[in-house]
Amino acid sequence: MSRETLRETPTARRLPAHASVGAGSTDRHVTAPFAGVVVPAVRVGDRVAAGQVVATIEAIKMEAAITSPWPGTVARLDVSAYQPVEGGDVIAEVR
C-alpha cells in the first residue's frame, strides 16, 4: 500500500497512540492501541506534528489511524508494512 492510499477514510477512526516515556528518558514511544495489522504512514527522519497519523491499524474489518501525541522527528520504526502487532507493542519512536 503506498503512502498516498493511507489517507483517512470516512469509516476510519483516529485513535491516539498509547504513549509511553521511559523514566529519566527522552524516548517517546508510540504504541498500538489494540491487536491488529499495522501499516506505517511515516518513515524514519520524517517530522510529525502532534496528532499526525504515523500508522494505520486494521483488525476484524475495523481500521483506525494511530496518531503521534507529540511533535518531533521519527527516530525509529519498530514495524514493517502489514506486520501483526499486539496492543501495547511499540510502533515508532518520536523524539
Secondary structure as GFF3:
##gff-version 3
##sequence-region A 1 95
A	DSSP	three_ten_helix	3	6	.	.	.	ID=ss1
A	DSSP	beta_strand	13	16	.	.	.	ID=ss2
A	DSSP	beta_strand	18	21	.	.	.	ID=ss3
A	DSSP	beta_strand	28	31	.	.	.	ID=ss4
A	DSSP	beta_strand	36	40	.	.	.	ID=ss5
A	DSSP	beta_strand	47	48	.	.	.	ID=ss6
A	DSSP	beta_strand	53	59	.	.	.	ID=ss7
A	DSSP	beta_strand	62	67	.	.	.	ID=ss8
A	DSSP	beta_strand	72	77	.	.	.	ID=ss9
A	DSSP	beta_strand	83	85	.	.	.	ID=ss10
A	DSSP	beta_strand	90	94	.	.	.	ID=ss11
###
